[in-house]
């Protein structure tokens, strides 16, 4: 590392540089340490990157929970707009995309479990159902709530989980 940093002209300060091994395995990287010629780097269990708390076990449950909590507050502040018949659907969709973009800030660092994916999809479906409203059943002629696939079929953007996965791939350089 010392050679590579000298070749590129980057000066690495050991007192300011820390390292963290991210894995769901608690023992991953415990025996390894990063050293330069004259010093070693402090190993940390957690740090903040662009406002997101990253943990060594790559668990982001608390981060997603806090994001969804703040996004629910944002959603509830505009839910009357989303159900209003005075606004066009494309304007409502722009509001929806803005809300979802706030959840996705620094999502490139997330490694999602199925439970977390489900929580994100539930949030997205709640917002989309508010926009698209009820649907009249053609057989019974009664109004009903949209099924999970129906709002996504009407919404022209990919679902929230797909966006997160594509951003992770782009961030990883793929």
PyMOL commands that set and color helices and strands:
alter all, ss='L'
color gray80, all
select helices_A, chain A and resi 2-8+61-83+89-103+107-109+114-132+148-154+160-171
alter helices_A, ss='H'
color red, helices_A
select strands_A, chain A and resi 18-19+42-43+46-49+52-55+135-136+143-144
alter strands_A, ss='S'
color yellow, strands_A
deselect
rebuild
show_as cartoon
